[in-house]
């Protein structure tokens, strides 16, 4: 059993987010910048759940800790 958060109109926030991602999908799909942070992980999960086209990109910098780089490499 998962937790459900509702918006002010009583709609499930996750379902609303998925609907909006589907509604505004560009013809070429989404270009997702992935940093490995919580926001990137959630957005990637929502895009997968929405079934939209997307391309994920990560910009390797010299300041990212090795743990973060290893975590990012676990994502397809």
N, C-alpha and C positions, 0 to 999 in steps of 0.2 A: 504494500500500500504506500503510495507516494503522497507527498504533500502537494496540495493545490493552492496556488495563490490566485486570487481573483482581483480584477481591476475594479474601478468604481462602478462599472455597469454590471458587475457580477459575472464577467466572462473570464475564462481560464487564461492567464497571461501567456502560457506557452502556446496554446492553440491560437491566440491572437497573433503572436509573433510569427508563427509558422504561416498563418494566412497572409500576413503582410509580406513576408519574404517571397511567397509564391506570387502574390499580386503584383509586386514591383520588380519581378525578375527581368533583367535586361535581356535582349535577344542573344547577346554573346555570353550570357551567364555572369555570375558574380566573380570578382577578383578579391579574394580574401587575404588580407595581410595577417599572418599568423606569428604571434610573439611568444606563444607558450603560456601566456597568462590566462587567468580565469575567464576574462571576457572573450579572448580568442577561442578558447576551448568550448565555451557555451555557443558562440556563433557558429563554429564548425559543426557542432552537434545539431543545432537548429537547421542549418543548411542541409545536412544529411537527412534529417527527419522530414524536411519539406520536399525533398526529392527534386531540388532545382539543380541546374548546372552551376558548377563553381570550379575555380582553380585556386589552390592555396599556395601562397608564397611566403617565404621566410628570408629576411635579409640577415645574413650572418655578419655579426660585428665582432670586434676583438674584445669587447667588454662583457659579453655574455658569459656567465659562469658555466663551467663544464657540465654541471648538473642540469642546467636548463637546456643546453644543446643536446644532451642525451635524451631528455624528456621529449623534446621536439622531434627527434629522430624516430620516436615510437609511433608517430602519426604518419599515416600513408599520404 
